[in-house]
């Protein structure tokens, strides 16, 4: 009887651990720049941002007397250095983000190849961030000006301000 209850407990724990932590519609694999191809052990998963249950992609196996997920997640994009992440249970338990190292030519090509169907207000929202030749102070001033004119709301202003400051 004791053996049966121990076995049931172990099985319940194993099934509980295998559930997906991915919320529907919320990407758990991202990259900067976006649109990078993602490969799991060489198999193409899609382009970032991407929502996948990586526990199904990297099933657990025995390694050094421990049952854990293992493998390699590779991010590829033209003009960028491949970004490789060795996968383990800890990596799979949280959102994965790859910061790709790209050439300036690749970054400028990606910006120019994206079709723009933005309204004037949306273009003005991006102006302080997109003007990389301007100083941080000038870009912050432009963002504040847009906020004061009512062209961007409080949340957009705070996000834009944080993005500009993170480049310091």
N, C-alpha and C positions, 0 to 999 in steps of 0.2 A: 504494500500500500504506500509506504514511504517513497519507494522507488518511482512509482507511478506519479505521485504528486510532484516529485523533483523533476521528472521528465516533462510534465505538463508546464511547470514553471519555466524551465529552460526554453521550451518551445515558444511559449508566450513572449518571453524576453527577446528571442531571436526574431520573431515576426514583428514585434514592436519596433525593433531597431532597423528593420528593413523598409519601413514606411518612408515615403518621399517627403522631403522638407521643402520641395518646390511648390510655391503657391501658383495656382493657375493664372496665366497672363502676366506674371512677374518674372522678368528675365533674371536668371541666376548666373549667366555667363556674359560678361561684357568686356569691351576693349576700347582703348583710345589710341588711334581713331577707330570709330565703329565700322562695321562691314568686313571685319577680318574673318577669314575662313577658319573654322575650328575643327581639329582632327583629334579623335580619341584613339590612341594606339594605331594611327594611320588611317582610320575610317572617318570619312567626312561626316560631321554632325550638322553643319549649317553655318550661317554667318551671324556675327554678333550684332545686336543683342539676341540672346538665345535662351529659351527655357527648356531645360532637359532634366530628367531624373538621372543624375550621373551614377547613382548606385546601380542602376540597370546597365549602364554603359561599362562600368568598371565593377564587375561582380567580385565579391570577396574571395580570397584564396589564402592558403597558408603561406606565410613568409616569416622565417626565423621563429617558428613555433607560435606565431600569432596569426589569427584569422583577420585579414584586413584587405581593403580594396587597394589595388596597385595599378600603375600604368602611367602613361604620358599623355598630357593634353598639349596640343601644339596649335598656336595661332599664327596664321600666315596672311600677309597682305603684300601686294606689289609695292616695291620700293621700301619695304620695311624688313628689318631683321626678324627672323622667326623667333617667337617667344614660346619657350617650352616650360611647362610646369609638371613636375613629378607629382603624381596623385597618390594620396593616402586618405585614410578616413577623416583626418582633421581637415584637409583641404576640401573634401567633399561636403563637409558639414556646414560650410558657409558660402556666400556668394563669391564667385571667382572673377577677378578683374585682371586683364593684361594691359600693361602700359607698353605699347609697341614703340620701338626706336626706328624712326623713319627718316629718310633723306628729306631735305627741304623741298626738292623737286616733287617728291611723292606727296608731301603734305599739301603743297600748293595745287597740284593736279587734282587731288581729292576735293579740295574746296571749290575749284572751278568747275569740276565735272558734275557737281550736285545741282540739279535744276532748281531754279528759284522761282517760286510762285507766291512770294510773300507780299503782303500789302505794305504800304509806306510806313505804317505804324510798326509792323513787325521788323522791317528793315532798320528803322530808327532804334528799336529795342536792341538790336545786335551791334549797332554802330560803335558804342564804346568798347565792346569786347573785340570786335573784328579789326579795329584800327590798331594794329600791333606796332606801328611806327610811333604812335603817340606815347607820351610818358604815362606812367600809372596815374599820376596826379591828374593829367588831362582827361584820361578815360574815366576816372572816378567822377570828375566834374561833369562830364557829359552824361553819365548815368544819373547823377543827382538832378541835373537839368531836365532830363526826360521824366523823372519821377515827379518833380515839381510841376511840370506841365500837364501831368495826368496821363501821359502816354504809356507809362508802365505802372503797375500797382505795387504795393509794399513788398509783396513776396518776390516779384520779379526783380525789384530793385535790390533786395537783400541778396538774392542768388547771384545777380550780375556783379554786385560789389564783392562778394566772396570769391567769385571766379577771377576777377581782376587782381585781388589781393593775393590769391594763391600763386600767382605767377612771379611774385617777388622772390 
